[in-house]
Amino acid sequence: MSPHRPPMKGIRVLDIATFIAAPYAASILGEFGAEVIKIEQPGLGDPWRRFGTATERHDSSLAWLSEARNKKSITLNLRVPEGAEIFRKLVKTADVVCENFRPGTLERWGLGWEELKAINPGVILLRVSGYGQTGPYKDRPGFARIGHAVGGLTHLSGLPGEMPVTPGSTSLGDYMTGLYGAVGLLMALRHKEATGEGQVVDIGLYESVFRVLDEIAPRYAKTGFVREPEGTGTVNACPHGHFPTKDGKFLAIACTTDKMFERLCDAMQRPDLRAAYGDQRIRLENRDVVNGEVTTWTASMVRSRVIEICVDHQVPAGSINSIADIFEDPQFAARQNLTRMIEDDLGEVVIPAAFPKLSQTPPEVRSLGPRLGDANDEIYEGELGLSSDEITALKNKGVI
């Protein structure tokens, strides 16, 4: 770890959200030094604890261990007055609150933006929901799969004329939204630093998906063109897609310019292709022919040899990696993209490393997802000064 002070040290985050999107934003801040207190429903905890592959630790799936990294857990029922009052005390010392309930939920609990701002004018509230806090859809439930669909990504995924497929991980939209949430929090923290004022960061899942679809919006507005699924290729470049190899594997090749195609022709030792299809417009008009020639070439060799030849000729190419490939990939090893943690009762747990890398203040994974309520004593007794009898009474009432 760098000797420099982590950039988010001194920032306190209250994470009252569930699943991925808003909690992921909190995790990013935690990787850079923020104190993140995960507030969970007593007895149950975040449903993400039970999502994915179970472990010997009954309340900690592998997904939880990975994505709830660097957090402390306390149990608190925000739905009852006593729990809401304890939360208000915690808000007094918080810089950020992350939530992802349906719009109006916090308000019903007496914990909406106006209430939180009155308690702490500098607090920043990240609100993640399916469709944001406004608009005709705001009360509808939403998950990443719905965000992919409404945001326009699912329509582009799959083979032409067939049912659209899931675009990668079903949680992709959640992670994207968490990233935008973290960006919003950083902007809001900068504003707070300058003015002392907090604010609301309001994100709908579909919005983060829609934001990354390159030119489809301006092109439709200008020409009426509706982009359809393109399978493994793209309408904008050729050859630009996925190709099979002799050993039953696949690789990606990206020739986005005429220069890249010239290099590929040299790699293939096919000057005739270069002469006939050197212009991108001609290649696009004859994409089936061009892609067929490239497919014949890649299918004649094992993947490692195709990539070796492409690299030698500076053609953008890469393996279509399974997770097994990733664990053996020297690039992932050199960049330390996998972090290995040892847990007393679980042994080694391997997770994606913290990212992005900073030269002076790099992120850090200090701990994996916490046990439910592991910080109750620290926060309730050590910080809020509750007595043992008070804590026991709150437990018996189901408040904590």
VEXDREN-2710 file (C-alpha; in Angstrom, 1 decimal):
% VEXDREN-2710
k/r/px/py/pz
1/MET/0.0/0.0/0.0
2/SER/1.2/3.5/-0.8
3/PRO/2.5/5.6/2.2
4/HIS/0.3/8.4/0.9
5/ARG/-3.0/9.2/2.6
6/PRO/-5.8/7.4/0.7
7/PRO/-7.9/10.0/-1.2
8/MET/-11.2/9.1/0.4
9/LYS/-9.8/8.7/4.0
10/GLY/-12.0/10.6/6.4
11/ILE/-15.1/10.2/4.2
12/ARG/-17.9/8.2/5.9
13/VAL/-20.4/6.4/3.8
14/LEU/-23.7/4.9/5.0
15/ASP/-24.7/2.1/2.6
16/ILE/-28.4/1.3/3.2
17/ALA/-28.9/-0.1/-0.4
18/THR/-29.2/-3.8/-1.5
19/PHE/-27.8/-5.9/-4.3
20/ILE/-25.2/-4.2/-6.5
21/ALA/-25.6/-0.8/-8.1
22/ALA/-25.6/1.7/-5.2
23/PRO/-23.5/-0.6/-3.0
24/TYR/-20.9/-0.9/-5.8
25/ALA/-20.6/2.9/-5.7
26/ALA/-19.9/2.7/-2.0
27/SER/-17.4/-0.1/-2.5
28/ILE/-15.4/2.0/-5.0
29/LEU/-15.1/4.8/-2.4
30/GLY/-14.2/2.2/0.2
31/GLU/-11.3/0.9/-2.0
32/PHE/-9.8/4.4/-1.9
33/GLY/-10.0/4.7/1.8
34/ALA/-13.6/5.7/2.8
35/GLU/-15.2/4.2/5.8
36/VAL/-18.2/2.3/4.6
37/ILE/-20.9/1.2/7.0
38/LYS/-23.2/-1.3/5.5
39/ILE/-26.7/-1.0/7.2
40/GLU/-28.7/-4.2/6.9
41/GLN/-32.1/-5.5/8.0
42/PRO/-31.7/-7.4/11.3
43/GLY/-31.7/-11.2/10.9
44/LEU/-31.8/-11.1/7.1
45/GLY/-29.2/-8.7/5.8
46/ASP/-28.8/-7.7/2.2
47/PRO/-30.3/-10.3/-0.1
48/TRP/-27.0/-10.2/-2.0
49/ARG/-25.5/-12.3/0.8
50/ARG/-27.5/-15.2/-0.6
51/PHE/-27.0/-14.5/-4.3
52/GLY/-24.8/-16.8/-6.3
53/THR/-22.5/-19.5/-4.9
54/ALA/-22.9/-20.3/-1.2
55/THR/-19.9/-20.8/1.0
56/GLU/-19.3/-22.5/4.4
57/ARG/-20.2/-19.1/6.0
58/HIS/-24.0/-19.3/5.9
59/ASP/-24.5/-15.5/5.4
60/SER/-21.8/-14.9/2.9
61/SER/-22.0/-16.1/-0.8
62/LEU/-18.9/-15.6/-3.0
63/ALA/-20.7/-12.7/-4.6
64/TRP/-21.1/-11.1/-1.2
65/LEU/-17.5/-11.7/-0.2
66/SER/-16.3/-10.0/-3.4
67/GLU/-18.7/-7.1/-3.8
68/ALA/-19.1/-6.1/-0.1
69/ARG/-15.4/-5.7/0.3
70/ASN/-14.0/-3.1/2.8
71/LYS/-17.3/-2.6/4.6
72/LYS/-18.5/-2.8/8.2
73/SER/-21.9/-4.3/8.8
74/ILE/-24.4/-3.1/11.3
75/THR/-28.0/-4.3/11.6
76/LEU/-30.8/-1.7/11.8
77/ASN/-34.5/-1.7/11.0
78/LEU/-35.1/1.6/9.3
79/ARG/-38.8/0.8/9.0
80/VAL/-39.6/1.4/12.7
81/PRO/-39.3/4.7/14.5
82/GLU/-36.6/3.6/16.9
83/GLY/-34.4/2.4/14.0
84/ALA/-35.1/5.6/12.0
85/GLU/-34.0/7.7/15.0
86/ILE/-30.7/5.8/15.3
87/PHE/-30.1/6.2/11.6
88/ARG/-30.6/10.0/12.0
89/LYS/-27.8/10.0/14.6
90/LEU/-25.5/8.3/12.2
91/VAL/-26.4/10.7/9.4
92/LYS/-25.0/13.6/11.6
93/THR/-21.4/12.3/11.0
94/ALA/-21.9/10.9/7.4
95/ASP/-20.7/12.4/4.2
96/VAL/-22.6/10.1/1.9
97/VAL/-25.7/7.9/2.1
98/CYS/-26.3/5.3/-0.7
99/GLU/-29.8/4.0/-1.2
100/ASN/-31.7/2.1/-3.9
101/PHE/-35.3/1.8/-2.7
102/ARG/-38.2/2.7/-4.9
103/PRO/-38.8/6.5/-5.0
104/GLY/-40.8/7.6/-1.9
105/THR/-39.7/4.8/0.3
106/LEU/-37.3/6.8/2.4
107/GLU/-39.8/9.6/2.6
108/ARG/-42.4/7.2/4.1
109/TRP/-39.9/6.3/6.7
110/GLY/-39.3/9.9/7.6
111/LEU/-35.8/9.7/6.1
112/GLY/-36.2/11.5/2.8
113/TRP/-33.8/14.1/1.4
114/GLU/-35.4/17.0/3.2
115/GLU/-35.1/15.2/6.5
116/LEU/-31.5/14.2/5.9
117/LYS/-30.5/17.6/4.7
118/ALA/-32.0/19.2/7.9
119/ILE/-29.9/16.8/10.0
120/ASN/-26.7/17.3/8.0
121/PRO/-26.6/20.0/5.4
122/GLY/-23.4/18.6/3.9
123/VAL/-24.7/15.0/3.4
124/ILE/-24.8/13.7/-0.1
125/LEU/-27.5/11.2/-1.0
126/LEU/-27.0/8.8/-3.9
127/ARG/-30.4/7.5/-5.1
128/VAL/-30.4/4.6/-7.5
129/SER/-33.6/3.2/-8.8
130/GLY/-34.9/1.5/-12.0
131/TYR/-36.0/4.8/-13.6
132/GLY/-34.8/7.6/-11.4
133/GLN/-36.8/9.8/-9.0
134/THR/-39.0/11.4/-11.6
135/GLY/-41.0/10.5/-14.7
136/PRO/-44.0/8.3/-15.5
137/TYR/-42.0/5.1/-14.8
138/LYS/-40.5/6.2/-11.5
139/ASP/-42.6/3.9/-9.3
140/ARG/-41.9/0.8/-11.4
141/PRO/-39.4/-1.8/-10.0
142/GLY/-36.2/-2.3/-11.9
143/PHE/-33.2/-4.6/-12.1
144/ALA/-30.2/-4.7/-14.4
145/ARG/-32.0/-6.9/-16.9
146/ILE/-34.8/-4.4/-17.2
147/GLY/-32.3/-1.5/-17.5
148/HIS/-30.6/-3.3/-20.3
149/ALA/-33.9/-3.7/-22.1
150/VAL/-35.4/-0.2/-21.6
151/GLY/-32.0/1.5/-22.1
152/GLY/-31.6/0.0/-25.6
153/LEU/-28.7/-2.5/-25.1
154/THR/-30.7/-5.7/-25.2
155/HIS/-32.2/-4.8/-28.6
156/LEU/-28.7/-4.7/-30.0
157/SER/-27.6/-8.1/-28.5
158/GLY/-27.7/-11.3/-30.4
159/LEU/-28.0/-12.5/-34.0
160/PRO/-30.0/-10.6/-36.6
161/GLY/-33.6/-11.8/-36.8
162/GLU/-33.5/-13.8/-33.5
163/MET/-34.6/-13.2/-30.0
164/PRO/-32.3/-10.7/-28.2
165/VAL/-30.0/-12.2/-25.7
166/THR/-28.7/-11.1/-22.4
167/PRO/-25.9/-8.6/-23.0
168/GLY/-23.0/-10.2/-21.0
169/SER/-23.5/-10.5/-17.3
170/THR/-27.1/-10.0/-16.2
171/SER/-25.7/-7.5/-13.7
172/LEU/-23.8/-5.3/-16.2
173/GLY/-26.2/-2.4/-15.8
174/ASP/-25.9/-2.5/-12.1
175/TYR/-22.1/-2.2/-12.2
176/MET/-22.3/0.5/-14.9
177/THR/-24.7/2.4/-12.7
178/GLY/-22.5/2.0/-9.7
179/LEU/-19.6/3.5/-11.6
180/TYR/-21.7/6.5/-12.6
181/GLY/-22.9/6.7/-9.0
182/ALA/-19.3/6.9/-7.8
183/VAL/-18.5/9.6/-10.4
184/GLY/-21.5/11.5/-9.2
185/LEU/-20.4/11.2/-5.6
186/LEU/-16.9/12.4/-6.4
187/MET/-18.4/15.4/-8.1
188/ALA/-20.7/16.1/-5.2
189/LEU/-17.9/15.7/-2.7
190/ARG/-15.8/18.2/-4.7
191/HIS/-18.8/20.7/-4.5
192/LYS/-19.1/20.0/-0.8
193/GLU/-15.5/20.7/-0.3
194/ALA/-15.9/24.1/-2.0
195/THR/-19.3/25.1/-0.5
196/GLY/-20.1/22.9/2.4
197/GLU/-23.4/21.9/0.7
198/GLY/-24.6/18.4/0.1
199/GLN/-26.9/17.3/-2.7
200/VAL/-28.8/14.4/-4.3
201/VAL/-27.2/12.2/-7.0
202/ASP/-30.2/10.7/-8.9
203/ILE/-29.6/7.8/-11.3
204/GLY/-31.9/5.4/-13.1
205/LEU/-30.5/2.0/-14.1
206/TYR/-31.6/2.4/-17.7
207/GLU/-29.8/5.8/-18.0
208/SER/-26.3/4.4/-17.5
209/VAL/-27.1/1.7/-20.1
210/PHE/-28.4/4.3/-22.6
211/ARG/-25.4/6.5/-22.1
212/VAL/-22.9/4.0/-23.5
213/LEU/-24.6/3.2/-26.9
214/ASP/-22.2/5.3/-29.0
215/GLU/-24.0/7.0/-32.0
216/ILE/-27.4/5.3/-32.0
217/ALA/-29.2/8.4/-30.7
218/PRO/-27.7/11.1/-33.0
219/ARG/-27.9/8.8/-36.0
220/TYR/-31.6/8.0/-35.4
221/ALA/-32.4/11.7/-34.9
222/LYS/-30.6/12.6/-38.1
223/THR/-31.5/9.8/-40.4
224/GLY/-34.2/7.6/-38.8
225/PHE/-31.8/4.6/-38.8
226/VAL/-32.7/2.0/-36.2
227/ARG/-29.7/-0.1/-35.4
228/GLU/-30.4/-3.8/-35.1
229/PRO/-28.5/-6.7/-33.6
230/GLU/-25.3/-7.4/-35.6
231/GLY/-24.3/-10.7/-34.2
232/THR/-20.5/-10.8/-33.9
233/GLY/-19.8/-7.9/-36.2
234/THR/-20.7/-4.3/-36.6
235/VAL/-22.2/-2.2/-39.4
236/ASN/-19.3/0.3/-39.1
237/ALA/-16.2/-1.8/-39.8
238/CYS/-15.1/-5.0/-41.5
239/PRO/-13.6/-7.4/-40.6
240/HIS/-14.5/-6.6/-37.0
241/GLY/-15.8/-9.5/-35.0
242/HIS/-15.3/-13.0/-33.7
243/PHE/-13.6/-15.8/-35.6
244/PRO/-13.1/-19.5/-34.9
245/THR/-9.7/-21.3/-34.6
246/LYS/-8.6/-24.8/-35.3
247/ASP/-8.6/-25.8/-31.6
248/GLY/-12.2/-25.0/-31.2
249/LYS/-11.6/-21.6/-29.6
250/PHE/-12.4/-18.1/-30.7
251/LEU/-10.7/-14.7/-30.9
252/ALA/-11.7/-11.2/-31.7
253/ILE/-10.2/-9.2/-34.5
254/ALA/-10.8/-5.4/-34.9
255/CYS/-10.0/-3.7/-38.2
256/THR/-11.6/-0.3/-37.7
257/THR/-9.5/1.4/-40.4
258/ASP/-8.1/0.6/-43.8
259/LYS/-4.6/0.6/-42.3
260/MET/-5.6/-2.1/-39.9
261/PHE/-7.0/-4.2/-42.8
262/GLU/-3.8/-3.8/-44.8
263/ARG/-1.9/-5.2/-41.8
264/LEU/-4.3/-8.1/-41.6
265/CYS/-3.8/-8.8/-45.3
266/ASP/-0.1/-8.8/-44.8
267/ALA/-0.5/-11.2/-41.8
268/MET/-2.6/-13.5/-44.0
269/GLN/-0.2/-13.2/-46.9
270/ARG/-3.1/-12.1/-49.1
271/PRO/-2.2/-9.1/-51.2
272/ASP/-5.2/-9.9/-53.4
273/LEU/-7.6/-9.1/-50.5
274/ARG/-5.7/-5.9/-49.9
275/ALA/-6.1/-4.9/-53.5
276/ALA/-9.7/-5.8/-53.8
277/TYR/-11.1/-4.7/-50.5
278/GLY/-8.7/-2.0/-49.2
279/ASP/-11.4/0.6/-49.0
280/GLN/-13.7/0.2/-45.9
281/ARG/-16.8/1.1/-48.0
282/ILE/-16.1/-1.8/-50.4
283/ARG/-15.4/-4.2/-47.5
284/LEU/-18.8/-3.3/-45.9
285/GLU/-20.5/-3.9/-49.2
286/ASN/-18.8/-7.4/-49.3
287/ARG/-18.7/-8.2/-45.6
288/ASP/-19.7/-11.8/-46.1
289/VAL/-16.9/-12.4/-48.6
290/VAL/-14.3/-10.7/-46.4
291/ASN/-15.4/-12.3/-43.2
292/GLY/-15.4/-15.7/-44.9
293/GLU/-11.8/-15.3/-46.0
294/VAL/-10.7/-14.3/-42.6
295/THR/-12.6/-17.2/-41.0
296/THR/-10.9/-19.7/-43.4
297/TRP/-7.6/-18.3/-42.3
298/THR/-8.2/-18.3/-38.5
299/ALA/-9.7/-21.7/-38.7
300/SER/-6.5/-23.2/-40.2
301/MET/-4.5/-22.6/-37.0
302/VAL/-4.8/-22.8/-33.3
303/ARG/-5.7/-19.6/-31.5
304/SER/-2.3/-18.9/-29.9
305/ARG/-0.7/-19.0/-33.4
306/VAL/-3.3/-16.7/-35.0
307/ILE/-2.8/-14.2/-32.2
308/GLU/1.0/-14.5/-32.5
309/ILE/0.8/-13.6/-36.2
310/CYS/-1.6/-10.8/-35.6
311/VAL/0.6/-9.3/-32.9
312/ASP/3.6/-9.6/-35.1
313/HIS/1.8/-7.5/-37.8
314/GLN/0.2/-5.1/-35.3
315/VAL/-3.3/-6.3/-36.0
316/PRO/-5.7/-5.7/-33.0
317/ALA/-6.6/-9.2/-31.9
318/GLY/-7.3/-10.9/-28.6
319/SER/-8.5/-14.2/-27.1
320/ILE/-12.2/-14.5/-26.3
321/ASN/-11.3/-15.6/-22.7
322/SER/-13.3/-17.8/-20.4
323/ILE/-12.6/-17.3/-16.7
324/ALA/-10.3/-20.3/-16.9
325/ASP/-8.3/-18.5/-19.6
326/ILE/-8.2/-15.3/-17.5
327/PHE/-6.7/-17.2/-14.5
328/GLU/-3.8/-18.4/-16.8
329/ASP/-3.4/-15.1/-18.7
330/PRO/0.0/-13.5/-18.1
331/GLN/-1.4/-10.0/-18.7
332/PHE/-3.9/-10.4/-15.9
333/ALA/-1.0/-11.7/-13.7
334/ALA/1.3/-8.8/-14.6
335/ARG/-1.4/-6.2/-13.9
336/GLN/-2.4/-8.0/-10.7
337/ASN/-6.0/-8.1/-11.7
338/LEU/-6.9/-10.9/-9.3
339/THR/-6.6/-10.4/-5.6
340/ARG/-6.2/-13.4/-3.3
341/MET/-7.5/-13.1/0.3
342/ILE/-7.3/-15.6/3.1
343/GLU/-10.2/-16.1/5.4
344/ASP/-9.8/-18.3/8.5
345/ASP/-12.9/-20.4/7.8
346/LEU/-12.9/-20.3/4.0
347/GLY/-9.3/-20.5/2.9
348/GLU/-8.3/-18.6/-0.2
349/VAL/-10.9/-16.4/-1.9
350/VAL/-9.9/-14.9/-5.2
351/ILE/-11.7/-11.7/-6.3
352/PRO/-11.3/-9.0/-9.0
353/ALA/-8.7/-6.5/-7.9
354/ALA/-9.6/-3.0/-6.9
355/PHE/-9.5/-0.6/-9.9
356/PRO/-8.4/1.9/-11.3
357/LYS/-4.8/2.0/-10.4
358/LEU/-3.4/5.3/-9.1
359/SER/0.4/5.7/-8.9
360/GLN/0.4/7.6/-5.6
361/THR/-2.8/6.5/-3.9
362/PRO/-3.8/3.1/-5.2
363/PRO/-7.0/1.4/-4.1
364/GLU/-6.9/-1.5/-1.7
365/VAL/-9.0/-4.5/-0.7
366/ARG/-8.6/-4.5/3.1
367/SER/-11.3/-7.1/3.8
368/LEU/-14.0/-9.2/2.1
369/GLY/-17.7/-8.9/2.7
370/PRO/-18.4/-8.7/6.4
371/ARG/-20.4/-11.0/8.6
372/LEU/-23.9/-9.7/9.4
373/GLY/-23.7/-7.1/12.2
374/ASP/-19.9/-7.5/12.7
375/ALA/-19.6/-3.8/13.7
376/ASN/-22.7/-3.5/15.9
377/ASP/-20.7/-3.2/19.1
378/GLU/-18.2/-0.7/17.5
379/ILE/-21.0/1.6/16.3
380/TYR/-23.8/1.3/18.8
381/GLU/-21.7/1.0/22.0
382/GLY/-18.4/2.5/21.0
383/GLU/-19.7/5.4/19.0
384/LEU/-23.3/6.1/19.9
385/GLY/-22.7/5.2/23.6
386/LEU/-25.6/2.8/24.0
387/SER/-25.4/0.6/27.1
388/SER/-25.4/-3.1/27.0
389/ASP/-29.0/-3.1/28.4
390/GLU/-30.1/-0.7/25.7
391/ILE/-28.5/-2.8/23.0
392/THR/-30.2/-5.9/24.3
393/ALA/-33.5/-4.2/24.4
394/LEU/-33.2/-3.0/20.8
395/LYS/-32.2/-6.5/19.7
396/ASN/-35.2/-8.0/21.4
397/LYS/-37.5/-5.5/19.7
398/GLY/-36.0/-6.3/16.3
399/VAL/-34.6/-2.8/15.9
400/ILE/-31.0/-3.9/15.5
END
